[in-house]
Amino acid sequence: RAFMGKLKPFLDKVKTYDEVINCYRITGDENIVMVVSIKNQKHLERLIDQFIVYGETKTQIVLSDIVRNGPIKPL
């Protein structure tokens, strides 16, 4: 979650990180979700250290794919 006044600077800066695969603005308690590619835990720690000047971070790690690129079915 970006700190007050830090969202716009973060949105500009996040485009410069090679690790960021996807970055989404979302609704709800958080305002950003990102998918990143990292080498190891130390790399993740350094990346988080760069992000925390813009706001609070929460980290989840994908353990496995259950459904990937599932088809979009008409409703």
HELIX and SHEET records of a PDB file:
HELIX    1   1 LEU A    7  VAL A   14  1                                   8    
HELIX    2   2 GLN A   41  PHE A   51  1                                  11    
SHEET    1   A 2 VAL A  20  ARG A  25  0                                        
SHEET    2   A 2 ILE A  32  VAL A  36 -1                                        
END                                                                             
